[in-house]
Amino acid sequence: MNNESGIIKAKIDGNLYDVLKLLLTKLNMTQQELIESKVKEFVIENIQLVVGTKSDKK
């Protein structure tokens, strides 16, 4: 199994970033853990857009 990874970059407002850092500290999370969690959540919620459904395979 190929276990490649990609890089995700983002820019956010400085004030938002300060609050994000505080939240991550309180939750004992890293930025990487947050990004991985949210990307997985997004992919799972939207996977049907790329794999199709049974009704698409008539």
N, C-alpha and C positions, 0 to 999 in steps of 0.2 A: 504494500500500500504506500502510495506517495504522500508524504506529509509536508507539502509545501506551505509556506505562510506568505502573507502579503503585508504591505505597510499601508496604514491608514493615517492620513494627516488631516488636521482640522485647525481652523483658527476660530477662537472665541473671544469675546469681550473680556478685558482684564478683570472687571468686577465679577463676572460670571466665573472666571477661572479661579479667583480667590475663594469664592464660595464652594466651588467644586473641590478644591484642595481640602477645605475644612470638612466637607461631607465625606470625602474619601478617608480622611484621617479618622473621623468618628465611626465609620463603617469598617475600618481596618482593611481597606481595599487599595489596590494600586490603580493607576490610570489604565494600565494594560488589562487588568482583570475586568474593569468596567467596560472597556471597549470590546473585549472578547465576549462578555455576557450579552451586551446589547446587539452585537453583530449576529450572534447565534440566535437570539430572540427574533430579530428582524428576518433572518433567513428562514427560520421555521414558520413564521407567520405568513411568509410570501412564497414559499417553495412551489405552491401550486401554479404559480405564474410561469415557471420554467419546466416543470415536469408534466404538466397537463393533467386532465382528469379523465375518468372513464368515458364521460360523455363526449370528450374531444376525439376519442379513438374509434369512432363509428366505422 
